[in-house]
């Protein structure tokens, strides 16, 4: 009989050890909407074992066994601070105690989450866990720590916090992205044109930002006169991200290229990353490729993707698109350096051979549509009451200048050339010539200086 009693006592003792060594597991999964709205989340009535019978002023306390919540998922390195968790007893034995319970900020110090005023019997224990969202960079993964309770069974209970893998667009890039070229200075040194794209997204994962065009060339449309359709490669558009996580500048192509740093854009405290990207075309590329008036259009796509090394293994990327429109206005300009061209008929050779005098400086023309240049005179060459016919003078290109038709001066505007392709700062070297066949019109004229005003006009329909 004694042997039988000893056997029963040992069995009871073993059962007690087994119960004391058991663990409960509580898991709190934070909804994505609470992260994006930066609003606290409360996991209500989480089963947490059972409460011991509490005497008058008896308390249930809780503390963390570790200094933080270590990450338990591969690819999630940073731990989670204990202070984001605020436990509070919800009920004991089905009795709601929220009005009498105390919420605390979890720490490694034991803190009371419920104190019985009149005493309370044992029963199933549920706890509310409020997760403070603001001020924390929520990184996707699972974080866990053992909690130690007093007057609750099991004494040790694991608490896991699950942060969902989140990558969602908040503010898309605007479209179209417009660049307007309405001054010829944009084509010259120090010019160029640019526009900035901004967008933001919510993320609980480190990200990489990519950019590509969906066409290898700009499309072109115009209501202006043109000689040929421009074919402009997408690479004439460059991109440079702003901020601490900007990668090197890229030239656009149909292949997605990273515009963020190779180390990825980290998760930030609001879980909302804002990006600003500047798209540019240099003055030299404008001059070489965009001189024809019209609209050049290139569709572009930004892709935001989870960094490949981060948790989880896979997560769908997001995109935001725009259409870059470069609008070149119809513009033209002709510059004639202030100068006087002088002819001196003071020798027999001048009369027998004629004279040619080059303009001291070339004229300069710019036009964003096909153009021409005309020349005319105000009238005959005049000296007091005397005159020499304007037609003695021919305007033409210098020997090295091609594409210019000789024009005999008259009061009617006459083309030196016409229908030339759009151009910026084309220099044209001209000369004036009185051929020997016209010097007869100078004979028997009183000595003196005969003047006329010559007008050059750029014609860009």
C-alpha positions in Angstrom: 0.0 0.0 0.0 2.8 2.3 0.8 4.4 1.6 -2.6 1.2 2.5 -4.3 1.0 5.9 -2.5 4.5 6.7 -3.4 3.8 6.0 -7.1 0.8 8.4 -7.1 2.8 11.2 -5.5 5.6 10.9 -8.0 3.1 11.0 -10.9 1.5 14.2 -9.5 4.9 15.8 -9.1 5.9 15.1 -12.7 2.6 16.6 -14.0 3.3 19.8 -12.1 6.8 20.1 -13.6 5.3 19.6 -17.1 2.7 22.4 -16.6 5.2 24.8 -15.2 7.5 24.4 -18.2 4.8 24.9 -20.8 4.6 28.0 -23.0 1.6 29.9 -24.5 1.9 31.6 -27.8 0.3 34.9 -28.6 0.6 36.4 -32.1 -0.4 39.9 -33.1 -0.5 40.7 -36.8 -0.6 44.4 -37.6 -3.0 45.2 -40.5 -1.4 47.1 -43.4 -4.1 49.8 -43.1 -2.9 50.8 -39.7 0.6 51.2 -41.0 -0.5 53.3 -44.0 -2.8 55.4 -41.8 -0.3 55.6 -38.9 -3.1 54.7 -36.5 -2.6 52.4 -33.5 -3.8 48.8 -33.7 -5.3 46.9 -30.8 -5.4 43.1 -30.8 -8.3 42.5 -28.4 -9.0 39.6 -26.0 -5.9 37.6 -27.0 -6.0 34.3 -25.1 -3.2 34.3 -22.6 -3.5 31.2 -20.4 -5.2 31.6 -17.1 -5.1 33.8 -14.1 -4.5 32.6 -10.6 -7.0 33.4 -7.9 -6.3 36.9 -6.8 -6.5 38.0 -3.2 -7.4 41.6 -2.2 -4.9 43.9 -4.0 -3.4 40.9 -5.8 -1.8 41.9 -9.1 -1.0 40.4 -12.5 2.3 41.7 -13.7 4.2 41.3 -17.0 7.7 42.0 -18.3 9.8 41.1 -21.3 12.6 38.7 -20.9 14.6 40.5 -23.6 15.6 44.1 -24.3 13.7 44.2 -27.6 11.8 42.0 -30.0 14.4 40.2 -32.1 13.5 39.4 -35.6 12.9 35.7 -36.3 12.6 36.0 -40.1 15.6 35.8 -42.4 16.3 39.0 -44.2 14.9 41.1 -41.3 17.8 42.3 -39.3 16.7 45.2 -37.1 14.9 44.3 -33.8 11.6 46.0 -32.8 11.5 48.2 -29.7 9.5 46.8 -26.7 7.8 50.2 -26.1 5.6 49.8 -29.1 3.6 47.2 -27.3 1.1 48.2 -24.6 -0.6 45.2 -22.8 -3.7 45.5 -20.7 -5.9 42.8 -19.1 -9.2 42.4 -21.0 -11.0 39.7 -19.0 -10.6 36.9 -16.4 -12.9 34.0 -16.4 -15.1 35.8 -19.0 -15.5 38.8 -16.8 -14.6 42.0 -18.7 -12.1 44.0 -16.6 -11.2 46.8 -19.0 -12.5 49.5 -16.7 -10.3 48.3 -13.9 -7.3 47.2 -15.8 -4.1 49.3 -16.4 -2.4 49.6 -19.7 1.4 49.7 -19.5 4.3 50.2 -21.9 6.1 46.9 -22.2 9.6 46.8 -20.8 12.0 44.5 -19.0 10.6 45.7 -15.6 7.6 43.9 -14.1 4.5 46.2 -14.3 1.0 45.6 -13.0 -1.7 45.2 -15.7 -4.5 44.4 -13.3 -4.9 44.7 -9.5 -7.9 43.1 -7.8 -9.6 45.4 -5.3 -11.8 42.8 -3.7 -10.2 39.6 -4.8 -11.0 37.5 -7.9 -11.2 33.8 -8.6 -9.0 32.1 -11.2 -10.1 31.8 -14.8 -9.2 32.1 -18.5 -7.1 35.2 -19.1 -7.3 37.5 -22.1 -5.1 40.5 -22.8 -5.4 43.5 -25.1 -2.2 44.4 -26.9 -2.2 47.9 -28.3 0.5 48.5 -30.9 1.6 52.2 -31.1 2.2 52.7 -34.8 3.6 56.3 -35.1 7.3 56.9 -34.8 8.4 53.4 -35.8 9.9 52.2 -39.1 7.9 49.0 -39.5 10.0 46.5 -41.3 8.3 43.4 -42.6 8.9 40.2 -40.6 8.1 38.4 -37.4 9.4 39.6 -34.1 9.2 37.6 -30.8 10.1 37.8 -27.2 9.2 35.7 -24.1 6.9 37.5 -21.6 7.1 36.7 -17.9 3.9 36.9 -15.9 3.2 36.8 -12.2 -0.2 35.4 -11.1 -0.8 34.0 -14.6 -0.2 30.6 -16.1 1.9 29.8 -18.0 4.4 32.1 -16.3 6.3 32.4 -19.6 4.4 33.2 -22.8 5.8 34.0 -26.2 4.5 37.2 -27.9 5.1 37.5 -31.6 4.5 40.7 -33.6 3.9 40.1 -37.4 4.6 43.1 -39.7 3.1 42.5 -43.1 5.1 42.8 -46.3 3.7 46.0 -47.7 4.5 47.9 -50.9 1.7 50.2 -52.3 1.6 53.4 -54.3 0.2 56.4 -52.5 0.7 59.4 -54.8 1.5 58.6 -58.4 3.6 60.7 -60.7 1.7 63.4 -62.6 1.2 63.1 -66.3 2.0 64.5 -68.7 5.4 65.8 -67.6 5.8 68.9 -69.6 9.0 70.7 -70.7 8.5 73.9 -72.7 11.1 75.4 -74.9 10.0 78.9 -75.7 13.3 80.8 -75.8 16.3 80.3 -78.1 18.6 80.6 -75.1 17.5 77.1 -74.1 19.5 75.8 -77.1 22.7 77.6 -76.1 25.4 77.1 -73.5 23.9 77.1 -70.0 20.5 76.4 -71.3 18.6 73.1 -71.6 15.3 72.2 -70.1 14.1 70.0 -67.2 11.1 68.9 -65.2 10.7 67.2 -61.9 8.6 64.1 -61.1 7.5 63.4 -57.5 5.7 60.4 -56.1 5.5 58.5 -52.9 4.6 55.0 -51.7 4.1 53.0 -48.5 6.6 50.3 -47.8 7.6 47.9 -45.0 10.5 46.6 -47.1 13.7 48.3 -48.4 13.2 49.3 -52.0 15.0 50.0 -55.2 13.6 52.5 -57.7 14.0 52.0 -61.5 13.1 54.0 -64.5 12.6 53.1 -68.2 10.9 54.4 -71.3 8.5 52.2 -73.2 9.7 53.4 -76.6 13.2 53.7 -78.0 12.4 57.1 -79.6 10.2 60.1 -79.0 7.1 60.4 -81.0 6.6 63.7 -82.8 3.7 65.9 -83.8 3.4 69.4 -85.0 1.1 72.0 -86.7 4.1 73.9 -88.0 5.8 73.5 -91.4 8.6 70.9 -91.3 10.9 69.4 -93.9 11.3 65.9 -92.2 10.1 64.1 -89.1 12.7 64.2 -86.3 13.8 60.9 -84.9 15.0 61.4 -81.3 16.4 58.5 -79.2 15.0 58.2 -75.7 18.6 58.4 -74.4 18.6 62.2 -75.0 16.4 62.4 -71.9 18.4 62.0 -68.6 17.2 61.3 -65.1 18.7 62.0 -61.7 17.0 61.2 -58.4 17.3 63.7 -55.5 18.2 63.1 -51.9 20.4 60.8 -49.8 19.5 57.7 -51.7 20.0 59.0 -55.2 22.0 56.8 -57.6 24.0 58.1 -60.6 22.3 59.9 -63.5 21.0 57.7 -66.3 20.1 58.2 -69.9 16.7 56.7 -70.6 16.3 53.5 -72.5 13.7 50.7 -72.7 15.6 48.7 -70.2 14.8 49.5 -66.5 17.7 51.2 -64.8 18.2 51.9 -61.1 18.0 55.5 -60.2 18.3 54.8 -56.4 21.5 53.8 -54.7 22.6 50.2 -54.9 22.2 49.7 -51.1 18.4 50.3 -51.5 16.1 53.0 -50.0 15.5 52.1 -46.4 12.1 51.9 -44.6 11.4 55.2 -42.8 9.5 56.1 -39.6 6.3 56.9 -41.4 6.6 54.0 -43.8 6.0 56.5 -46.6 8.9 57.1 -48.9 8.7 60.2 -51.1 10.9 60.5 -54.2 11.8 63.4 -56.5 13.4 62.8 -59.8 14.6 65.4 -62.3 14.3 64.7 -66.0 16.6 66.9 -68.2 17.7 67.5 -71.8 20.9 69.4 -72.2 21.3 72.5 -74.4 23.6 70.5 -76.7 21.0 67.7 -77.1 18.2 70.2 -77.6 20.2 71.9 -80.4 21.1 68.6 -82.1 17.7 66.8 -81.8 14.8 69.1 -80.8 15.2 72.2 -83.0 12.1 71.5 -85.1 9.0 73.2 -83.6 6.4 70.7 -82.3 5.8 68.3 -79.5 8.1 65.4 -78.7 6.5 62.6 -76.5 8.1 59.8 -74.6 6.2 57.4 -72.2 8.1 56.5 -69.1 7.6 54.1 -66.2 8.9 54.2 -62.6 9.1 50.8 -60.9 9.5 50.4 -57.2 10.6 47.0 -56.1 11.6 45.2 -52.9 15.3 44.9 -52.5 16.2 41.3 -53.5 18.0 40.6 -50.2 15.2 41.7 -48.0 12.4 39.7 -46.4 10.1 38.2 -47.8 11.6 36.3 -50.7 9.1 37.6 -53.2 6.8 40.7 -53.2 5.1 42.2 -56.2 6.6 45.5 -57.4 4.6 48.6 -58.1 4.7 51.1 -61.0 3.7 54.7 -61.8 3.8 56.1 -65.3 4.0 59.5 -67.0 4.3 60.8 -70.5 7.2 63.3 -71.1 6.2 66.0 -73.5 8.8 68.4 -74.8 7.1 71.3 -76.6 9.2 73.5 -78.8 7.7 76.8 -79.8 8.0 78.4 -83.3 10.8 80.9 -82.9 13.2 82.7 -85.3 16.0 85.2 -85.0 18.4 87.0 -87.3 21.4 88.9 -85.9 23.3 91.4 -88.0 26.4 92.9 -86.4 26.4 96.7 -86.6 28.7 97.4 -89.5 29.2 99.6 -92.6 30.5 98.3 -95.9 32.6 100.8 -97.7 33.6 100.8 -101.4 36.3 103.2 -102.6 36.4 103.8 -106.3 39.7 105.8 -106.4 41.8 103.9 -109.0 41.4 103.0 -112.6 41.7 99.3 -111.6 38.6 99.6 -109.4 36.6 100.7 -112.4 38.1 98.2 -114.9 37.9 95.2 -112.6 35.1 96.0 -110.2 35.3 95.7 -106.4 34.3 93.1 -103.8 34.0 93.8 -100.1 33.1 91.2 -97.5 30.9 92.1 -94.5 33.1 92.5 -91.5 31.1 89.9 -89.5 28.7 87.2 -90.5 25.0 87.3 -90.0 23.6 84.7 -87.6 20.2 83.0 -88.0 18.1 80.7 -85.8 14.8 79.2 -86.6 12.7 76.3 -85.2 10.9 75.9 -88.6 12.1 75.8 -92.2 13.3 79.4 -93.0 14.9 81.6 -95.6 16.6 85.0 -95.7 15.7 87.9 -98.0 17.6 91.1 -98.8 16.5 94.5 -100.1 17.7 98.1 -100.2 15.9 101.2 -99.1 16.5 102.7 -102.6 19.3 104.0 -104.8 22.7 105.0 -103.3 22.3 108.7 -102.5 24.7 111.6 -102.1 22.8 114.9 -101.8 20.9 115.4 -105.0 22.9 112.7 -106.8 22.3 109.0 -107.0 23.7 105.7 -108.2 21.3 102.9 -109.1 20.9 100.2 -106.4 21.3 97.6 -109.1 25.0 98.2 -109.4 25.4 96.1 -106.2 25.3 92.3 -105.9 24.9 90.5 -102.5 26.3 87.0 -102.4 28.0 84.4 -100.2 31.7 84.5 -99.7 33.7 81.9 -101.7 33.6 79.5 -98.7 29.9 80.0 -98.1 27.6 77.6 -99.9 23.8 77.6 -100.5 23.5 81.4 -101.2 22.1 82.7 -104.4 23.6 86.0 -105.7 21.0 88.8 -105.5 21.1 92.1 -107.4 20.0 94.8 -104.9 16.6 96.3 -105.4 13.8 97.7 -103.3 12.0 94.3 -103.6 12.9 91.7 -101.0 14.6 88.8 -102.8 15.6 85.4 -101.4 19.2 84.7 -100.7 18.0 81.2 -99.8 14.8 79.6 -98.7 13.4 76.4 -97.1 16.5 75.6 -95.0 16.1 73.1 -92.2 15.6 74.5 -88.7 18.8 75.6 -87.1 20.3 77.4 -84.1 23.0 80.0 -84.6 23.9 79.4 -88.2 26.5 81.9 -89.4 26.4 83.1 -92.9 29.3 85.0 -94.5 28.3 87.5 -97.1 30.0 89.9 -99.4 29.0 92.9 -101.6 30.2 93.1 -105.1 30.1 95.8 -107.9 31.1 93.9 -111.0 33.0 95.7 -113.8 30.0 95.5 -116.0 28.2 98.0 -113.6 31.0 100.5 -113.0 29.9 102.4 -116.1 27.0 103.6 -113.8 29.5 105.3 -111.6 31.2 107.3 -114.4 30.6 111.1 -114.5 29.1 111.0 -111.0 30.1 113.9 -108.7 32.7 112.8 -106.1 31.2 112.0 -102.8 29.9 109.3 -100.5 26.8 107.5 -101.7 24.7 105.7 -99.1 22.0 103.1 -99.0 20.5 101.0 -96.3 20.4 97.2 -96.9 17.9 95.1 -94.9 18.1 91.4 -94.3 14.9 89.6 -93.1 14.5 86.0 -91.9 11.4 84.5 -93.3 9.9 81.6 -91.3 6.3 80.9 -92.3 
